Amino acid sequence: MNLASSLDHSIFKIVGRVADASGVQAFVVGGYVRDLLLTRESKDIDFVCVGSGIELAAKVAAALGPKVKVNVFKNFGTAQISMDDLDIEFVGARKESYRTESRKPIVEDGTLDDDQKRRDFTINAMAICLNEKQFGELVDPFNGQADLKNKLIKTPLDPAITFSDDPLRMMRAIRFASQLNFDIDADTFQAITDQKDRIKIVSQERITDELNKIILSRVPSYGFKLLFQSGLLKEFFPEMVLLQGVEYVGGNAHKDNFYHTLQVLDNVAKVSDDLWLRWSAILHDIAKPQTKRYHKVHGFTFHGHEDKGARMVPGIFRRLKLPMNDRMEFVQKLVRMHLRPIPLSREVTDSAIRRLLFEAGNDIDALMKLCRADITSKNNDKVNRFLKNFDRVEEKMAEVESKDHIRNFQPPVTGDEIIAMFNIPPGRMIGEIKERIKEAILEGEIRNDREEALQLLQKIAKEKGLV
């Protein structure tokens, strides 16, 4: 197969000419070839040459002009060039061997065949020649093109060896399956199941990087089901595995919270690409196993799972090497508040709406997306009824916000002003006065207005004997 007509960017001809002049073979390989055949856009281009990738990169940069700079990574034998929003990498063809305790290979110079054998999957092991005589010719020794057509993730060599050598490839197999909506070859999936404990030699940062890409898939539940079925999920995220299963007592049962969580995640994915909102969906019921109780009258309950879950979020983020910053706080906040709008869908009062807007602040829209996603009953009438109730809540929120401006609440009277007006020292009393004013605004006793707040302040001051 010849793909010359698809290599329409000038970089391919330039690399080919420089390679010919240098007497080396050069190829575009890996993900770019895969995406080219899938007609997916790709900004990352990997070039392999049978020789020094660093030397080829330097010569290509010189051919492109004096403004083009080469970043050399000598320890890895690679070089990188940026051009036209493309991230271009050069490396020499190599073969690899592994030690049991490490996924870092021992690298030696090799042929194109060696280089293709070391690739993770057949769909990533294809190469296109760039030398003039064979320009555009596809080199596909493992039938990657057929696997693309059949939507199949498969290793070029024995999958047991492939995954034992570099266990991160197990996460990558599931990530590609999830991103591309491909199946995983039966032998390949069996090898993941057999080798799952090898994931322990991979750094948590690398595991989480692949996990986040699965979460950002169009239908992330597919990737999580593969992680669960293979046993990989239990190796690094046991809290989520504990959600799975249904308990029956006296004819009563609760829903399977693992599959419910996946449905909520998919629902969120339909309306938002925000990774952290998706993490909120994953963790919103994470404490249900710890809070599950059975009562003869009420059946199964999970009282306080939102607060317990919020307390679990920092520990999970820390262990998974997720950012311990405002993103973690956002997820924690949504986990803690995810039940708050539900009572409002039954009885909408201005004061309750004000409190919700005050506590959620700028995250109210994200919170409402999570709450809508959390309605997962198989009864469509029930789902539609809940969603219509949420419509009413959001209409009321817009009405209250336009009138009271609670969403980004700032006290109409500051503590410093109270200190200056009544000549009193900083202390608990200042906080109590500010709290009284805030509560009056949230309860609708006064508007969120400076003049009305000052009038109330004078009344409070008299009560406390400050005037």
C-alpha positions as CSV (number, residue, x, y, z in Angstrom):
1,M,0.0,0.0,0.0
2,N,1.3,3.5,-0.9
3,L,0.2,6.5,1.2
4,A,2.3,9.1,-0.6
5,S,-0.8,11.3,-1.4
6,S,-1.7,11.4,2.3
7,L,1.7,12.8,3.3
8,D,0.9,16.3,2.2
9,H,2.9,18.3,4.8
10,S,6.3,19.5,3.5
11,I,8.1,18.0,6.5
12,F,7.8,14.4,5.1
13,K,9.6,15.3,1.8
14,I,12.2,17.3,3.6
15,V,13.0,14.4,6.0
16,G,13.1,12.1,3.1
17,R,15.6,14.3,1.1
18,V,17.8,14.8,4.1
19,A,17.8,11.1,4.9
20,D,18.7,10.3,1.2
21,A,21.5,12.8,1.3
22,S,22.8,11.2,4.6
23,G,22.5,7.7,3.3
24,V,20.1,6.5,5.9
25,Q,16.6,5.0,5.8
26,A,13.9,7.2,7.4
27,F,10.3,6.4,8.3
28,V,7.3,8.0,10.0
29,V,6.0,5.5,12.6
30,G,3.6,4.8,15.3
31,G,0.6,6.9,16.3
32,Y,0.8,9.3,13.3
33,V,0.5,6.4,10.9
34,R,-2.4,4.9,12.9
35,D,-4.3,8.2,12.9
36,L,-3.6,8.8,9.2
37,L,-5.3,5.5,8.4
38,L,-8.1,6.3,10.8
39,T,-8.4,9.8,9.2
40,R,-7.9,11.4,12.7
41,E,-5.9,14.6,13.1
42,S,-2.6,14.2,14.8
43,K,-0.1,16.9,15.9
44,D,2.6,14.4,17.0
45,I,4.9,13.0,14.4
46,D,7.6,10.4,15.2
47,F,10.4,9.7,12.8
48,V,12.7,6.7,13.0
49,C,15.9,6.3,11.1
50,V,18.3,3.4,10.8
51,G,21.1,5.4,12.3
52,S,21.4,8.4,14.6
53,G,18.0,10.2,15.2
54,I,19.8,13.1,16.8
55,E,22.0,13.7,13.7
56,L,19.1,13.4,11.4
57,A,17.1,15.9,13.5
58,A,20.0,18.4,13.3
59,K,20.3,18.1,9.5
60,V,16.5,18.5,9.1
61,A,16.5,21.6,11.3
62,A,19.3,23.1,9.2
63,A,17.2,22.4,6.1
64,L,14.2,24.1,7.6
65,G,16.1,27.3,8.3
66,P,18.2,29.1,11.0
67,K,15.2,29.8,13.3
68,V,14.3,26.2,13.8
69,K,15.8,24.8,17.1
70,V,16.5,21.2,18.1
71,N,16.0,20.0,21.6
72,V,18.3,17.0,22.2
73,F,17.6,14.4,24.9
74,K,21.0,12.5,24.8
75,N,20.1,10.0,27.5
76,F,17.1,8.8,25.4
77,G,18.8,9.1,22.1
78,T,16.0,11.4,20.8
79,A,15.6,14.9,19.5
80,Q,12.6,17.2,19.1
81,I,11.6,20.0,16.7
82,S,8.5,22.2,16.9
83,M,7.1,23.4,13.5
84,D,3.6,24.6,12.5
85,D,2.0,23.5,15.7
86,L,3.5,20.0,15.2
87,D,5.5,18.2,17.8
88,I,8.2,16.3,15.8
89,E,10.5,13.7,17.4
90,F,13.4,11.8,15.9
91,V,14.9,8.6,17.2
92,G,17.2,5.9,15.8
93,A,15.8,2.5,15.2
94,R,16.5,0.3,18.3
95,K,15.9,-3.0,20.0
96,E,15.1,-3.4,23.6
97,S,15.6,-6.0,26.4
98,Y,14.1,-5.8,29.9
99,R,14.9,-6.8,33.5
100,T,12.2,-8.2,35.7
101,E,12.2,-5.5,38.3
102,S,12.1,-2.5,35.9
103,R,10.1,-1.3,32.9
104,K,13.1,0.7,31.7
105,P,14.7,-1.2,28.8
106,I,18.3,-1.9,27.9
107,V,18.5,-0.2,24.5
108,E,20.7,-1.1,21.5
109,D,20.9,0.1,18.0
110,G,18.7,-1.9,15.7
111,T,16.9,-2.3,12.4
112,L,13.4,-1.1,11.4
113,D,12.2,-4.6,12.0
114,D,13.7,-4.5,15.6
115,D,12.0,-1.2,16.1
116,Q,8.6,-2.4,15.0
117,K,8.9,-5.5,17.2
118,R,9.4,-3.4,20.3
119,R,6.1,-1.4,19.7
120,D,3.2,-2.0,22.0
121,F,0.4,-2.8,19.6
122,T,0.0,-3.8,16.0
123,I,-1.9,-0.6,15.2
124,N,1.1,1.4,16.5
125,A,3.8,-0.8,14.8
126,M,3.3,0.5,11.2
127,A,5.8,2.6,9.4
128,I,5.8,4.7,6.1
129,C,9.0,5.0,4.2
130,L,10.2,8.6,3.4
131,N,13.2,7.8,1.2
132,E,12.5,8.9,-2.4
133,K,12.5,5.5,-4.1
134,Q,9.9,4.0,-1.6
135,F,8.2,7.3,-0.5
136,G,4.8,6.5,0.9
137,E,5.2,2.7,1.1
138,L,3.5,1.2,4.2
139,V,5.6,-1.3,6.2
140,D,3.2,-3.4,8.2
141,P,4.7,-6.7,9.3
142,F,2.1,-7.4,12.0
143,N,-1.1,-6.7,10.0
144,G,-1.9,-3.5,11.9
145,Q,-4.0,-2.3,9.0
146,A,-6.2,-5.3,9.3
147,D,-6.5,-4.8,13.1
148,L,-7.5,-1.2,12.5
149,K,-10.2,-2.3,10.1
150,N,-11.4,-5.0,12.6
151,K,-11.1,-2.5,15.5
152,L,-8.8,-4.7,17.5
153,I,-6.1,-4.0,20.0
154,K,-3.4,-6.7,19.8
155,T,0.3,-7.0,20.6
156,P,2.9,-7.6,17.8
157,L,4.6,-10.4,19.8
158,D,3.6,-12.7,22.7
159,P,1.4,-10.5,24.9
160,A,2.6,-12.1,28.1
161,I,6.1,-11.0,27.3
162,T,5.0,-7.6,26.0
163,F,3.1,-6.8,29.3
164,S,5.7,-8.4,31.6
165,D,8.4,-6.3,30.0
166,D,6.5,-3.0,30.2
167,P,3.3,-3.3,32.4
168,L,2.2,0.2,31.5
169,R,1.2,-1.2,28.2
170,M,-1.7,-2.9,29.9
171,M,-3.1,0.5,30.8
172,R,-2.3,1.7,27.3
173,A,-4.2,-1.2,25.8
174,I,-7.3,-0.3,27.7
175,R,-6.8,3.4,27.1
176,F,-6.7,2.8,23.3
177,A,-9.7,0.5,23.4
178,S,-11.6,3.2,25.3
179,Q,-10.5,6.1,23.1
180,L,-11.0,4.3,19.8
181,N,-14.0,2.1,20.8
182,F,-11.9,-1.0,19.9
183,D,-12.1,-4.6,21.3
184,I,-9.0,-6.1,22.9
185,D,-7.9,-9.4,21.4
186,A,-8.8,-12.3,23.6
187,D,-5.2,-13.5,24.2
188,T,-4.1,-10.0,24.8
189,F,-6.8,-9.4,27.4
190,Q,-6.0,-12.7,29.1
191,A,-2.4,-11.6,29.3
192,I,-3.5,-8.4,31.0
193,T,-5.5,-10.4,33.5
194,D,-2.5,-12.8,34.1
195,Q,0.0,-10.0,34.5
196,K,-2.1,-7.4,36.4
197,D,0.1,-7.5,39.5
198,R,3.1,-6.4,37.4
199,I,1.5,-2.9,37.3
200,K,3.1,-2.4,40.8
201,I,6.5,-1.7,39.2
202,V,5.0,1.2,37.2
203,S,5.1,4.7,38.8
204,Q,1.7,5.9,40.0
205,E,2.1,9.1,37.9
206,R,2.3,7.0,34.7
207,I,-0.7,4.9,35.7
208,T,-2.8,8.0,36.5
209,D,-1.8,9.7,33.3
210,E,-3.3,6.7,31.3
211,L,-6.3,6.6,33.7
212,N,-7.1,10.3,33.0
213,K,-7.0,9.6,29.3
214,I,-9.5,6.8,29.8
215,I,-11.7,9.1,31.9
216,L,-11.6,11.7,29.1
217,S,-12.8,9.1,26.5
218,R,-16.2,9.7,24.9
219,V,-17.7,6.7,26.8
220,P,-15.3,6.3,29.8
221,S,-17.4,3.5,31.3
222,Y,-16.0,1.1,28.6
223,G,-12.5,1.6,29.8
224,F,-13.4,1.2,33.5
225,K,-15.3,-2.0,32.8
226,L,-12.1,-3.4,31.1
227,L,-10.0,-2.2,34.1
228,F,-12.4,-3.9,36.4
229,Q,-12.8,-7.2,34.5
230,S,-9.0,-7.5,34.1
231,G,-8.4,-7.0,37.8
232,L,-6.2,-4.0,37.1
233,L,-8.5,-1.5,38.8
234,K,-8.3,-3.3,42.1
235,E,-4.5,-3.0,42.0
236,F,-4.5,0.8,42.1
237,F,-8.0,2.0,42.9
238,P,-9.5,-0.6,45.3
239,E,-12.1,2.0,46.7
240,M,-13.9,2.0,43.4
241,V,-13.9,-1.8,43.2
242,L,-15.7,-1.9,46.6
243,L,-18.7,-0.2,45.0
244,Q,-19.4,-3.3,42.9
245,G,-22.0,-5.8,44.0
246,V,-25.6,-6.0,45.4
247,E,-26.5,-7.2,48.8
248,Y,-29.9,-8.8,49.5
249,V,-31.6,-8.8,52.9
250,G,-35.2,-9.9,53.5
251,G,-36.2,-9.3,50.0
252,N,-34.6,-5.8,49.9
253,A,-31.6,-4.9,47.8
254,H,-29.6,-1.8,46.8
255,K,-28.4,-0.9,43.3
256,D,-24.9,-1.8,42.2
257,N,-23.1,1.4,43.0
258,F,-20.1,0.6,40.7
259,Y,-22.3,0.4,37.6
260,H,-24.4,3.3,38.8
261,T,-21.2,5.4,39.1
262,L,-20.2,4.4,35.6
263,Q,-23.5,5.5,34.3
264,V,-23.2,8.9,36.1
265,L,-19.7,9.2,34.6
266,D,-21.0,8.6,31.1
267,N,-23.9,11.0,31.7
268,V,-21.4,13.7,32.7
269,A,-19.2,12.9,29.7
270,K,-22.1,13.7,27.4
271,V,-22.3,17.3,28.7
272,S,-18.8,18.2,29.7
273,D,-15.1,17.5,28.8
274,D,-14.0,18.8,32.3
275,L,-11.7,16.1,33.7
276,W,-12.4,17.2,37.3
277,L,-16.2,17.2,36.9
278,R,-15.7,13.6,35.6
279,W,-13.6,12.8,38.7
280,S,-16.5,14.2,40.8
281,A,-18.8,11.7,39.1
282,I,-16.4,8.9,39.8
283,L,-16.1,9.8,43.5
284,H,-19.6,11.1,44.3
285,D,-20.7,7.7,45.9
286,I,-17.2,6.5,46.9
287,A,-18.1,6.2,50.6
288,K,-21.3,4.2,50.2
289,P,-19.6,0.8,51.1
290,Q,-18.4,2.4,54.4
291,T,-21.8,4.0,55.2
292,K,-24.1,1.1,54.2
293,R,-26.6,0.1,56.9
294,Y,-29.7,-2.1,56.8
295,H,-32.9,-1.2,58.7
296,K,-36.0,-3.4,58.7
297,V,-38.3,-0.4,58.0
298,H,-36.1,1.7,55.6
299,G,-34.1,-1.0,53.9
300,F,-30.5,-0.1,52.9
301,T,-29.3,3.4,53.7
302,F,-26.1,5.3,53.1
303,H,-26.5,8.2,55.5
304,G,-23.6,10.7,55.4
305,H,-21.9,9.1,52.4
306,E,-21.5,12.5,50.9
307,D,-19.6,13.9,53.9
308,K,-17.5,10.7,54.4
309,G,-16.8,10.7,50.6
310,A,-15.6,14.3,50.7
311,R,-13.2,13.4,53.5
312,M,-11.9,10.5,51.5
313,V,-11.1,12.6,48.4
314,P,-7.8,14.1,49.6
315,G,-6.4,10.7,50.5
316,I,-7.4,9.2,47.1
317,F,-6.0,12.2,45.2
318,R,-2.7,12.0,47.2
319,R,-2.3,8.2,46.5
320,L,-3.2,8.5,42.8
321,K,-0.8,11.5,42.5
322,L,-3.6,13.8,41.3
323,P,-3.1,17.5,42.0
324,M,-3.5,18.5,45.7
325,N,-4.8,22.0,44.8
326,D,-8.0,23.8,43.8
327,R,-8.9,20.9,41.5
328,M,-9.0,18.5,44.4
329,E,-11.0,21.1,46.4
330,F,-13.5,21.4,43.5
331,V,-14.0,17.6,43.4
332,Q,-14.3,17.4,47.2
333,K,-16.8,20.2,47.2
334,L,-19.0,18.6,44.6
335,V,-18.8,15.2,46.3
336,R,-19.9,16.9,49.6
337,M,-22.7,18.8,47.9
338,H,-24.1,16.4,45.4
339,L,-27.2,15.6,47.3
340,R,-28.0,19.2,48.2
341,P,-30.2,20.2,45.2
342,I,-32.4,17.0,45.5
343,P,-34.7,18.2,48.4
344,L,-35.0,21.5,46.5
345,S,-36.5,19.7,43.5
346,R,-39.4,18.8,45.8
347,E,-39.8,22.2,47.7
348,V,-38.2,25.3,46.2
349,T,-37.8,28.1,48.7
350,D,-35.9,31.3,48.2
351,S,-33.9,30.9,51.4
352,A,-32.8,27.3,50.4
353,I,-31.9,28.5,47.0
354,R,-29.8,31.4,48.4
355,R,-27.9,29.0,50.7
356,L,-27.2,26.6,47.8
357,L,-25.9,29.5,45.7
358,F,-23.9,30.8,48.6
359,E,-22.2,27.5,49.3
360,A,-21.7,26.4,45.7
361,G,-20.6,29.8,44.4
362,N,-19.1,29.6,40.9
363,D,-19.3,25.8,41.0
364,I,-23.1,25.8,41.0
365,D,-23.4,25.0,37.2
366,A,-21.0,22.0,37.6
367,L,-22.9,20.8,40.6
368,M,-26.2,20.9,38.7
369,K,-24.6,18.9,35.9
370,L,-23.5,16.3,38.3
371,C,-26.9,16.2,40.0
372,R,-28.7,15.7,36.7
373,A,-26.2,13.0,35.7
374,D,-26.9,11.2,39.0
375,I,-30.5,10.4,38.0
376,T,-30.0,6.9,36.6
377,S,-33.3,5.1,37.2
378,K,-34.4,2.6,34.6
379,N,-37.9,4.2,34.9
380,N,-37.8,6.9,32.2
381,D,-40.9,8.6,33.7
382,K,-39.1,9.0,37.0
383,V,-36.0,10.3,35.4
384,N,-37.9,12.9,33.4
385,R,-39.9,13.9,36.5
386,F,-36.6,14.6,38.4
387,L,-35.0,16.4,35.5
388,K,-38.1,18.7,35.2
389,N,-37.9,19.4,38.9
390,F,-34.2,20.4,38.4
391,D,-35.4,22.7,35.6
392,R,-37.6,24.4,38.1
393,V,-34.7,24.7,40.6
394,E,-32.4,26.2,38.0
395,E,-35.1,28.7,36.9
396,K,-35.6,29.7,40.6
397,M,-31.8,30.0,41.0
398,A,-31.6,32.4,38.1
399,E,-34.5,34.4,39.5
400,V,-33.0,34.6,43.0
401,E,-29.5,35.3,41.7
402,S,-30.6,38.3,39.6
403,K,-32.3,39.8,42.6
404,D,-29.9,38.9,45.5
405,H,-26.5,38.4,43.8
406,I,-25.5,35.5,46.2
407,R,-23.4,33.5,43.8
408,N,-20.2,35.4,44.5
409,F,-21.3,36.7,47.9
410,Q,-19.1,39.4,49.5
411,P,-20.2,40.8,52.9
412,P,-21.8,44.2,52.3
413,V,-20.0,45.4,55.5
414,T,-16.5,44.3,56.3
415,G,-15.0,43.4,59.6
416,D,-12.6,46.4,59.4
417,E,-15.5,48.7,58.9
418,I,-17.3,47.3,62.0
419,I,-14.1,47.7,64.1
420,A,-13.7,51.4,62.9
421,M,-17.4,52.3,63.3
422,F,-17.7,51.1,66.9
423,N,-14.1,51.3,68.1
424,I,-13.9,47.7,69.2
425,P,-10.9,45.3,69.0
426,P,-10.8,42.4,66.5
427,G,-12.3,39.3,68.0
428,R,-15.2,36.8,68.1
429,M,-17.8,39.6,68.3
430,I,-16.9,40.8,64.8
431,G,-17.4,37.4,63.4
432,E,-20.7,37.0,65.2
433,I,-22.0,40.4,63.8
434,K,-20.9,39.5,60.2
435,E,-22.6,36.0,60.6
436,R,-25.9,37.7,61.7
437,I,-25.8,40.0,58.6
438,K,-25.0,37.0,56.3
439,E,-27.8,34.9,57.8
440,A,-30.3,37.8,57.5
441,I,-29.5,38.0,53.8
442,L,-29.7,34.3,53.2
443,E,-33.0,34.1,55.0
444,G,-34.4,37.0,53.0
445,E,-34.9,39.3,56.1
446,I,-32.9,41.9,54.2
447,R,-31.6,42.3,50.6
448,N,-28.0,41.8,49.7
449,D,-27.7,45.6,49.9
450,R,-25.2,47.8,51.8
451,E,-27.8,50.3,53.1
452,E,-30.1,47.6,54.5
453,A,-27.0,45.8,56.0
454,L,-25.9,49.0,57.7
455,Q,-29.4,49.5,59.2
456,L,-29.3,45.9,60.5
457,L,-25.8,46.6,61.8
458,Q,-27.0,49.5,63.9
459,K,-29.8,47.4,65.4
460,I,-27.3,44.6,66.3
461,A,-24.9,47.2,67.8
462,K,-27.7,48.5,70.1
463,E,-28.5,44.9,71.2
464,K,-24.8,44.4,72.1
465,G,-24.5,47.8,73.8
466,L,-22.0,49.1,71.4
467,V,-23.9,52.4,70.9
